[in-house]
Amino acid sequence: MPAVADRRELLLALLVWLLAAAPGALAAGASAPAPSSAPGSGREIRVLLMYAEDRLAPAFVAQDEAFRNTLQAAWPGRVAFNTEYLEFLRRPGETEQFLMIELLERKYHSRRPDLVVTSTSVGLEFVLAHRERLFQGIPVVFMSVHRAPVARLALPPGVTGTWLSVDWAGTLDAALRLQPQTRQVLVVGGSSVRDGIWLASARNQLAPYRGRLAISYLTGTTLAQTLRTVSSLPPDAVVLTSTFHRDSAGQDFASREAIARIAQESRVPVYGVLESLVGAGVVGGHVLSPALDGEMGARLELRVRAGEPAGPPIDGSTLHVYDWLQLQRWGLDDRQLPPGSVLRFRRPSLWEEYRWHVVAVTLLLLAQSALIAGLLVHRRRRRQADQARLRAEEQVQRAREELAHALRVTTLGELVAAIAHEMSQPLTAIVTNAEATRRMLSPGPNADEATAALSDIKADAVRASQILQRLRALIRKGREESREIDLEGLIDETVAMLRADLALKRITILVEPAKDPLPLVSGDPIQLQQVLLNLIVNASEAIAAAGTGPREIVVETALERPNGVSVCVRDTGIGIDEAQIDRIFEPFVTSKHDGLGMGLSISRTIVEAHQGSIWATREQPRGTALHVRLPVSLAGA
């Protein structure tokens, strides 16, 4: 305390020196004209700010900043601010107050402000008490003043401002929206005169709730006792608070820091009526906004500067402000907040915080994916092109081989035609000699056998001659001899011819004739027999290549309505690949190492020459079926 007394004595000495050193200032400024400014003139205006509260209190800092910014933004000229802090009003001592008043009078007598701005009821009471002496004729704007403490004062003309609007009821309603199970309300406040003003407002506004809620007030205690009380509240309780400047032990506190400790120790959510408390541990509420009060005060000043009547004071602004972190702490649903609520300290979601990063990365990935897809498509097309090129080269090579083979076959055909021509004469001679020998044989014990042998020689020679004739006709592409044929008889004759050879190969051949008699077909029996021979021989070779398993050939005939007959040769051989089944009738296509690939091709040529069709199918589990369809003759139909 001695240090405080020394500072006060030093301050008094400084004030006495200033009063003595400036005796002419009062006289020089006695005739100074009252300040005036025409609306829109843009001249400099001087504003005197007189605050009776702690200059570093967050609420007053926000209020002062909002007032200055709003006024400077709207006024066309320069705004000069002077600030005086009236801390001495919070301390007893008439001498100090007297000297401060003398200092203010001398300091602003020659440089009179255009506007005086103050806040709180203490500051307004001081300005009104000394206005005639210090600021006569100067407009006064006050901000955030409790109505009750100054209700006894009559506001003179030129004085206006904003009343402190504290909404305890609105804050409690918001708490009930978030916590509808609430049954108890504890209102916490300090023990100073200023704290008592706030608590008196709470008692007045919360009186209507007593019928349905148990409302109690915690004041006149030490901070430690308050902390113990809030730490033991039941779950169905909430805490309301405003200020805590001093406790019952006389210890002064920074109100925001004291309430932050209360909110930290409380077992239940704490709600407040001041915006400055949001962020100090309270959930929030329908709070008084010092910043909005500062803006409203600046707009009132601009009205006065524009020559408009000051008008009566207006209520200050309140708004719903809440701390998202505290809502999360207590598990409260922010969807239950009143409409239009401001939610502060909300942690953005990953999408909200990194939206553009996500969009950029997504676009990059899409571009990369599109590039990769394009490269894959290009690679696939290139492979397809390479495969097509390879297939084309293979086809060209195959065509070359087939052309060379065709040239060889053409040469062979010419040779065969020549051989057929040359062999026809010896065969004719064989037939003639066999017939002559048969006639010359005299009857005897072996005459019948010899006659039969000669008949066989003659028949084979005749058949060989006929085959050569048909081969020559086929090579010449001339018109074949056509007559009506019993297809089933031709099949029986062909099977009888091959049965012995098939028996040696241990292959069983079955003939399954159609249920109904088949009509006659028209064609060359030798060529059609050649087709049957090719089909049955191919079937036997496929069975031999299979090795193990069933060894059976089935020859079926059927009537094809309305004017056709069909022959099907089925085997149990190795079968044909699906990819090759449509190509086996092409020239030079064979699955045998020593095959020419001409048998089925010639068979197709013969069948198509008879206006028929030939095709192959796969059998299950293995084997192949070759089908031939021929039209019936007009006489047989």
C-alpha positions in Angstrom: 0.0 0.0 0.0 2.9 2.6 0.5 3.7 2.3 -3.2 0.0 3.1 -4.1 0.1 6.2 -1.7 3.3 7.4 -3.3 1.8 7.2 -6.7 -1.2 9.1 -5.6 0.9 11.8 -4.0 3.0 12.1 -7.2 -0.2 12.4 -9.3 -1.6 15.1 -7.0 1.7 17.0 -7.3 1.6 16.8 -11.1 -2.0 18.0 -11.2 -1.1 21.0 -8.9 1.8 21.9 -11.2 -0.4 21.7 -14.3 -3.0 23.9 -12.7 -0.4 26.5 -11.8 1.5 26.4 -15.1 -1.5 27.0 -17.3 -3.3 30.1 -15.7 -3.7 31.7 -19.1 -5.1 28.7 -20.9 -8.5 29.3 -19.4 -8.5 33.0 -20.3 -7.2 32.3 -23.8 -9.9 29.8 -24.4 -12.8 31.7 -22.7 -13.9 33.2 -26.0 -13.3 30.1 -28.1 -16.4 29.4 -30.2 -18.4 26.3 -29.7 -17.4 23.5 -32.1 -19.6 23.1 -35.1 -19.5 21.1 -38.3 -21.8 21.3 -41.2 -23.2 18.0 -42.4 -21.1 16.5 -45.2 -18.5 19.3 -44.8 -15.7 16.7 -44.4 -13.8 18.7 -41.8 -12.0 17.0 -38.9 -14.1 16.2 -35.9 -12.8 15.5 -32.4 -14.3 12.8 -30.3 -13.6 12.4 -26.6 -14.0 8.9 -25.3 -14.5 8.7 -21.5 -14.4 5.2 -20.0 -14.8 4.3 -16.4 -14.0 0.6 -16.8 -10.9 -1.4 -17.1 -9.4 -0.4 -20.4 -8.3 -3.9 -21.2 -11.6 -5.6 -20.5 -12.5 -7.6 -23.7 -16.0 -6.2 -23.9 -14.9 -2.6 -23.8 -12.1 -3.3 -26.2 -14.6 -4.7 -28.7 -17.0 -1.9 -28.2 -14.4 0.8 -28.6 -13.0 -0.8 -31.8 -16.5 -1.1 -33.3 -17.3 2.5 -32.5 -14.1 3.9 -34.0 -14.2 1.8 -37.2 -17.9 2.6 -37.9 -17.4 6.3 -37.3 -14.2 6.5 -39.4 -15.7 4.5 -42.2 -18.8 6.8 -42.5 -17.4 10.2 -41.8 -15.9 11.9 -44.9 -13.2 13.7 -43.1 -10.6 12.9 -40.5 -11.7 11.8 -37.0 -9.4 12.6 -34.1 -10.0 10.5 -31.0 -9.0 11.4 -27.4 -9.5 8.8 -24.7 -9.7 9.4 -21.0 -9.9 6.6 -18.5 -11.8 7.5 -15.3 -10.5 4.8 -13.0 -10.5 7.3 -10.1 -14.3 7.1 -10.1 -13.9 3.5 -8.7 -11.7 4.8 -5.9 -12.7 6.9 -2.9 -11.1 10.3 -2.5 -12.6 13.7 -3.2 -9.2 15.5 -3.6 -8.2 13.2 -6.5 -11.6 13.6 -8.3 -11.4 17.4 -7.8 -7.9 17.6 -9.3 -8.9 15.3 -12.3 -11.9 17.5 -13.0 -9.7 20.6 -13.0 -7.3 18.8 -15.3 -10.0 17.8 -17.8 -11.4 21.4 -17.7 -8.0 22.9 -18.6 -7.1 20.2 -21.1 -10.2 20.4 -23.3 -11.2 24.1 -22.7 -9.2 25.4 -25.7 -9.7 22.2 -27.8 -13.3 21.4 -27.2 -14.4 18.1 -28.6 -17.3 17.8 -31.1 -18.7 14.8 -29.3 -18.4 13.2 -25.9 -18.8 9.4 -25.7 -19.0 7.4 -22.5 -20.1 3.9 -21.3 -21.5 2.3 -18.2 -23.7 4.0 -15.6 -20.7 5.3 -13.6 -19.3 7.1 -16.7 -22.7 8.6 -17.6 -23.3 9.9 -14.1 -19.9 11.6 -14.1 -20.5 13.2 -17.5 -24.0 14.4 -16.6 -22.8 15.8 -13.2 -20.0 17.9 -14.8 -21.4 18.6 -18.3 -22.2 22.2 -17.6 -18.6 22.8 -16.4 -16.7 20.6 -18.8 -18.7 20.0 -21.9 -21.5 22.6 -22.1 -23.4 22.4 -25.4 -21.5 19.3 -26.6 -23.6 16.3 -27.6 -23.2 13.2 -25.4 -23.6 9.6 -26.6 -23.5 6.8 -24.1 -23.2 3.1 -24.7 -24.1 0.0 -22.6 -25.6 1.8 -19.6 -27.8 0.0 -17.1 -31.1 1.7 -17.0 -31.9 1.1 -13.3 -28.9 2.9 -11.7 -29.5 6.2 -13.7 -33.3 6.0 -13.6 -33.4 8.9 -11.1 -31.4 11.1 -13.5 -33.2 13.3 -16.1 -31.4 13.2 -19.5 -31.0 16.7 -20.8 -31.3 17.6 -24.5 -28.3 16.5 -26.6 -27.8 13.4 -24.6 -28.7 10.0 -26.1 -27.3 6.5 -26.4 -28.0 2.8 -25.9 -29.3 1.1 -22.8 -27.7 -2.1 -21.7 -30.0 -4.9 -22.9 -29.5 -8.0 -20.8 -31.8 -10.9 -21.8 -31.6 -13.4 -19.0 -35.0 -14.9 -20.0 -33.9 -15.4 -23.6 -30.7 -17.1 -22.4 -32.7 -19.5 -20.1 -35.1 -20.3 -23.0 -32.2 -21.2 -25.2 -30.8 -23.4 -22.4 -34.2 -25.2 -22.1 -34.2 -25.8 -25.9 -30.8 -27.5 -25.6 -31.6 -29.3 -22.3 -35.3 -29.8 -22.0 -34.8 -32.1 -18.9 -33.6 -29.1 -16.9 -35.3 -28.7 -13.5 -32.9 -26.4 -11.5 -31.3 -23.1 -12.4 -28.4 -21.6 -10.4 -27.6 -17.9 -11.1 -24.0 -17.1 -10.1 -22.6 -13.6 -9.6 -20.0 -11.7 -7.7 -20.4 -9.5 -4.6 -19.5 -6.0 -6.0 -22.0 -3.3 -6.6 -21.7 -3.8 -10.4 -22.3 -7.5 -9.9 -25.4 -6.7 -7.9 -26.9 -4.6 -10.7 -26.6 -7.6 -13.0 -28.1 -10.0 -10.5 -31.0 -7.6 -9.8 -31.8 -7.7 -13.5 -31.7 -11.5 -13.4 -34.1 -11.7 -10.4 -36.6 -9.5 -12.2 -36.5 -11.4 -15.6 -36.5 -14.9 -14.2 -39.3 -14.5 -11.7 -42.0 -15.9 -14.1 -40.1 -19.2 -14.3 -40.4 -20.0 -10.6 -43.5 -22.0 -11.1 -41.8 -24.7 -13.2 -38.1 -24.4 -12.3 -36.2 -24.3 -9.0 -34.2 -21.0 -9.4 -31.6 -20.1 -6.8 -28.9 -17.3 -6.6 -25.3 -17.9 -5.5 -23.8 -14.6 -4.4 -22.0 -13.3 -1.3 -19.6 -16.2 -1.3 -15.9 -16.6 -2.0 -14.8 -17.9 -5.4 -13.6 -21.1 -3.8 -17.0 -21.7 -2.3 -18.6 -21.0 -5.7 -16.4 -23.5 -7.4 -17.3 -26.2 -4.9 -21.0 -25.5 -5.3 -21.0 -25.7 -9.1 -18.9 -28.9 -9.1 -21.6 -30.7 -7.1 -24.7 -29.7 -9.1 -27.1 -32.5 -10.2 -27.4 -33.4 -13.9 -30.8 -31.7 -14.3 -29.3 -28.3 -13.4 -27.8 -25.4 -15.5 -25.8 -22.4 -14.4 -26.5 -18.8 -15.6 -23.9 -16.0 -15.0 -22.9 -12.5 -16.1 -20.1 -10.9 -14.1 -17.9 -11.8 -11.2 -15.8 -8.7 -10.3 -15.4 -9.4 -6.5 -16.1 -12.1 -4.1 -17.4 -11.9 -0.5 -13.8 -11.9 0.8 -13.2 -8.6 -1.0 -10.8 -10.1 -3.6 -11.1 -8.5 -7.0 -11.1 -10.6 -10.2 -11.0 -10.1 -13.9 -14.6 -11.1 -14.5 -13.9 -13.2 -17.6 -11.1 -15.2 -15.8 -13.3 -15.9 -12.8 -16.2 -17.1 -14.9 -13.8 -19.3 -16.9 -12.7 -21.0 -13.7 -16.4 -21.5 -12.8 -17.2 -23.0 -16.2 -14.2 -25.3 -16.0 -15.2 -26.7 -12.5 -18.9 -26.8 -13.2 -20.5 -30.3 -13.4 -23.2 -28.9 -15.7 -23.3 -26.5 -18.7 -22.8 -22.8 -17.9 -24.7 -20.1 -19.9 -23.9 -16.4 -20.0 -25.5 -13.1 -21.1 -22.3 -11.4 -22.3 -20.7 -12.0 -25.7 -17.3 -11.6 -24.1 -17.9 -14.8 -22.1 -18.2 -16.9 -25.2 -14.9 -18.6 -25.5 -14.2 -18.6 -21.8 -16.0 -21.9 -21.2 -19.7 -20.9 -21.2 -22.0 -22.5 -23.8 -23.4 -19.1 -24.8 -26.8 -17.5 -24.8 -28.8 -14.5 -25.9 -25.9 -12.3 -25.2 -25.3 -8.5 -25.1 -22.9 -7.6 -27.9 -20.5 -4.8 -27.1 -19.5 -4.6 -30.8 -23.1 -4.0 -31.9 -23.5 -1.4 -29.2 -20.4 0.3 -30.5 -21.8 0.4 -34.0 -25.1 1.7 -32.8 -23.4 4.5 -30.8 -21.4 5.5 -33.9 -24.6 5.7 -36.0 -26.2 7.9 -33.3 -23.2 10.2 -33.5 -23.6 10.4 -37.3 -27.2 11.3 -36.9 -26.3 14.1 -34.6 -23.5 15.3 -37.0 -26.1 15.3 -39.8 -28.2 17.8 -37.8 -30.9 15.3 -36.9 -32.5 15.3 -33.4 -30.7 13.1 -31.0 -33.9 11.4 -29.9 -34.4 9.2 -26.9 -32.0 6.4 -26.0 -32.6 3.0 -27.6 -32.1 -0.5 -26.3 -28.8 -2.2 -27.2 -28.4 -5.2 -29.4 -28.5 -8.8 -28.4 -27.9 -11.9 -30.4 -27.7 -15.7 -30.0 -24.0 -16.7 -29.8 -22.8 -20.1 -28.9 -19.5 -21.9 -28.5 -19.3 -25.1 -30.7 -16.6 -26.6 -28.5 -18.8 -26.4 -25.4 -21.7 -27.9 -27.3 -19.5 -30.8 -28.1 -18.2 -31.0 -24.6 -21.7 -31.4 -23.1 -23.1 -33.4 -26.0 -25.6 -30.7 -26.9 -27.3 -30.8 -30.4 -26.6 -27.6 -32.3 -29.7 -28.3 -34.4 -31.8 -27.3 -31.3 -30.3 -23.8 -31.2 -32.6 -20.8 -31.8 -32.9 -19.7 -35.5 -30.2 -17.3 -36.5 -27.7 -18.4 -33.9 -24.1 -17.6 -34.4 -21.9 -20.7 -33.9 -18.3 -19.9 -33.0 -15.1 -21.9 -32.7 -16.6 -24.6 -34.9 -14.0 -27.0 -36.2 -14.6 -27.3 -39.9 -15.0 -30.8 -41.3 -12.3 -32.2 -43.5 -14.4 -31.3 -46.5 -14.9 -27.7 -45.3 -11.3 -27.2 -44.4 -9.6 -28.9 -47.3 -12.4 -28.5 -49.9 -10.2 -27.0 -52.6 -7.4 -29.4 -51.8 -9.8 -32.3 -52.2 -11.2 -30.8 -55.4 -7.7 -30.3 -56.8 -6.6 -33.8 -55.8 -9.8 -35.2 -57.3 -9.4 -33.4 -60.5 -5.7 -34.5 -60.6 -6.8 -38.1 -60.0 -9.5 -37.8 -62.7 -7.0 -36.3 -65.1 -4.5 -39.0 -64.2 -7.2 -41.7 -64.6 -8.2 -40.3 -67.9 -4.6 -40.3 -69.1 -4.1 -43.9 -67.9 -7.3 -44.9 -69.5 -6.3 -43.2 -72.7 -2.9 -44.9 -72.6 -4.6 -48.3 -71.9 -7.0 -47.7 -74.8 -4.1 -46.7 -77.1 -2.1 -49.8 -75.9 -5.1 -52.0 -76.6 -5.7 -50.6 -80.0 -2.0 -50.9 -80.7 -2.1 -54.6 -79.7 -5.2 -55.1 -81.8 -3.5 -53.4 -84.7 -0.4 -55.6 -84.1 -2.6 -58.7 -83.9 -4.5 -57.7 -87.0 -1.2 -57.2 -88.8 0.0 -60.6 -87.6 -3.2 -62.2 -88.7 -3.0 -60.4 -92.1 0.6 -61.6 -92.5 -0.5 -65.1 -91.5 -3.3 -65.0 -94.0 -1.0 -63.7 -96.7 1.5 -66.5 -95.8 -1.4 -69.1 -95.8 -2.7 -67.7 -99.1 0.8 -68.1 -100.5 1.1 -71.7 -99.3 -2.4 -72.5 -100.5 -1.6 -70.9 -103.9 1.6 -73.0 -104.1 -0.4 -76.1 -103.0 -3.1 -75.2 -105.6 -0.5 -75.1 -108.3 0.8 -78.4 -107.2 -2.7 -79.8 -107.1 -3.5 -78.4 -110.5 -0.4 -80.1 -111.8 -1.4 -83.2 -110.0 -4.9 -82.9 -111.5 -3.5 -82.7 -115.0 -1.3 -85.7 -114.2 -4.3 -87.6 -112.8 -6.3 -86.8 -115.9 -3.5 -88.2 -118.0 -3.2 -91.3 -115.8 -7.0 -91.8 -115.9 -6.9 -91.5 -119.7 -4.0 -93.9 -119.9 -5.5 -96.4 -117.3 -8.9 -96.6 -119.0 -7.5 -98.7 -121.8 -5.8 -101.3 -119.6 -8.8 -101.5 -117.4 -11.0 -102.1 -120.5 -8.6 -104.8 -121.6 -8.8 -106.4 -118.1 -12.6 -106.4 -118.3 -12.5 -107.9 -121.8 -10.0 -110.5 -120.9 -11.8 -111.5 -117.7 -15.0 -111.9 -119.6 -13.4 -114.0 -122.3 -11.6 -116.2 -119.8 -14.9 -116.8 -117.9 -16.5 -117.9 -121.2 -13.6 -120.2 -122.1 -13.6 -122.0 -118.8 -15.0 -125.5 -119.2 -17.3 -126.9 -116.5 -15.3 -128.6 -113.8 -15.0 -128.8 -110.0 -13.3 -125.4 -109.7 -15.1 -123.7 -112.5 -17.6 -122.1 -110.3 -14.9 -120.5 -108.0 -12.9 -119.3 -111.0 -16.0 -117.9 -112.6 -16.8 -116.0 -109.3 -13.2 -114.7 -109.1 -13.3 -113.5 -112.6 -16.7 -111.8 -112.0 -15.1 -110.0 -109.0 -12.2 -108.9 -111.2 -14.6 -107.6 -113.8 -16.7 -105.8 -111.2 -13.6 -104.2 -109.6 -12.3 -103.2 -112.9 -15.6 -101.7 -114.0 -15.8 -99.8 -110.7 -12.2 -98.5 -111.1 -13.0 -97.4 -114.6 -16.1 -95.6 -113.4 -14.2 -93.9 -110.7 -11.6 -92.7 -113.2 -14.4 -91.5 -115.5 -16.0 -89.5 -112.7 -12.6 -88.1 -111.6 -12.0 -86.9 -115.1 -15.4 -85.4 -115.2 -14.9 -83.7 -111.9 -11.6 -82.3 -113.0 -13.1 -81.1 -116.3 -16.1 -79.5 -114.3 -18.4 -81.1 -116.9 -21.9 -82.3 -116.2 -22.1 -85.5 -114.2 -24.3 -88.3 -114.9 -27.4 -88.0 -112.7 -29.9 -90.7 -111.9 -32.2 -91.7 -109.0 -30.4 -93.3 -106.1 -31.6 -95.4 -103.1 -29.5 -93.6 -100.4 -29.9 -96.3 -97.8 -28.8 -99.0 -100.3 -25.8 -96.9 -101.2 -25.0 -96.6 -97.5 -25.3 -100.3 -96.9 -23.0 -101.0 -100.0 -20.4 -98.5 -98.7 -20.5 -99.9 -95.1 -20.1 -103.4 -96.4 -17.1 -102.3 -98.4 -15.4 -100.9 -95.3 -16.6 -103.3 -92.5 -13.6 -105.6 -92.7 -11.1 -102.8 -92.5 -13.0 -101.2 -89.6 -13.1 -104.6 -87.8 -9.3 -104.8 -88.1 -9.1 -101.4 -86.3 -11.5 -102.7 -83.6 -14.1 -100.1 -84.6 -17.8 -100.9 -84.5 -20.0 -99.3 -87.2 -23.8 -99.2 -86.8 -26.4 -98.1 -89.4 -29.6 -96.7 -88.1 -32.0 -96.2 -91.0 -34.9 -93.7 -90.8 -38.2 -94.9 -89.3 -40.0 -94.2 -92.6 -38.8 -95.3 -96.0 -36.7 -92.6 -97.6 -37.5 -91.2 -101.0 -35.0 -91.5 -103.8 -32.5 -88.8 -104.4 -31.1 -87.6 -107.7 -27.4 -87.7 -108.3 -24.2 -89.5 -109.2 -24.0 -92.6 -107.0 -20.2 -92.9 -107.5 -19.6 -89.4 -106.3 -22.1 -89.7 -103.4 -20.4 -93.0 -102.4 -17.1 -91.1 -102.5 -18.6 -88.6 -100.0 -19.7 -91.4 -97.7 -16.4 -93.1 -97.9 -14.6 -89.8 -97.0 -16.9 -89.2 -94.0 -16.6 -92.8 -92.6 -12.8 -92.9 -93.2 -12.3 -89.6 -91.4 -14.4 -90.9 -88.5 -12.3 -94.0 -88.2 -9.1 -92.0 -88.3 -10.4 -89.6 -85.5 -11.3 -92.7 -83.4 -7.8 -94.1 -83.9 -6.2 -90.8 -82.9 -8.2 -90.8 -79.6 -6.5 -94.0 -78.4 -8.7 -95.1 -75.5 -12.4 -94.9 -75.0 -15.4 -96.1 -77.0 -14.7 -96.9 -80.6 -18.0 -96.6 -82.5 -19.3 -95.0 -85.7 -23.1 -94.5 -86.2 -24.5 -93.7 -89.6 -28.1 -92.3 -89.3 -30.6 -91.4 -92.0 -33.6 -89.3 -91.6 -36.4 -87.7 -93.7 -36.1 -83.9 -93.8 -39.6 -82.4 -94.4 -40.7 -81.3 -96.9 -38.4 -82.4 -99.7 -35.0 -83.6 -98.3 -33.2 -86.5 -96.7 -30.2 -86.3 -94.4 -27.3 -88.5 -93.5 -25.4 -88.1 -90.2 -22.0 -89.8 -89.5 -21.2 -89.7 -85.7 -17.9 -90.9 -84.2 -16.4 -91.1 -80.7 -13.0 -89.7 -81.8 -10.9 -86.8 -80.6 -13.3 -84.2 -81.9 -12.6 -80.8 -83.5 -11.8 -77.5 -81.8 -14.7 -75.0 -81.8 -12.5 -72.4 -83.6 -11.8 -74.9 -86.4 -15.2 -76.5 -86.9 -16.2 -74.0 -89.6 -12.9 -74.3 -91.5 -12.6 -78.1 -91.9 -14.4 -77.9 -95.3 -11.8 -75.4 -96.6 -9.1 -76.7 -99.0 -5.9 -77.8 -97.4 -7.2 -77.6 -93.8 -6.4 -80.8 -91.9 -5.6 -81.9 -88.4 -3.6 -84.9 -89.6 0.1 -84.7 -90.1 0.1 -86.7 -93.3 -3.2 -85.3 -94.6 -3.7 -83.1 -97.7 -6.8 -81.4 -96.4 -8.8 -82.1 -99.5 -11.1 -84.9 -98.5 -13.8 -82.8 -96.9 -13.3 -80.0 -99.3 -14.0 -82.4 -102.2 -16.9 -83.8 -100.3 -18.4 -80.3 -100.0 -17.9 -79.7 -103.7 -19.7 -82.9 -104.5 -22.6 -82.3 -102.1 -23.0 -78.7 -103.3 -23.0 -79.9 -106.9 -26.0 -82.1 -105.9 -27.8 -79.0 -104.5 -27.2 -80.2 -100.9 -25.3 -78.9 -97.9 -22.8 -80.4 -95.5 -21.8 -79.2 -92.0 -20.2 -80.4 -88.8 -21.1 -80.3 -85.0 -19.3 -81.3 -81.9 -20.5 -84.3 -79.9 -20.5 -84.6 -76.1 -18.5 -85.7 -74.2 -16.3 -86.1 -77.3 -16.5 -86.8 -81.0 -17.8 -85.2 -84.1 -21.0 -85.4 -86.2 -20.9 -84.7 -89.9 -24.3 -83.9 -91.5 -25.2 -84.1 -95.2 -28.5 -82.9 -96.5 -29.7 -83.8 -100.1 -32.8 -82.9 -102.0 -35.1 -85.7 -103.1 -35.6 -86.3 -106.8 -38.7 -85.0 -108.5 -39.8 -88.6 -109.2 -39.2 -89.6 -105.6 -41.2 -86.6 -104.2 
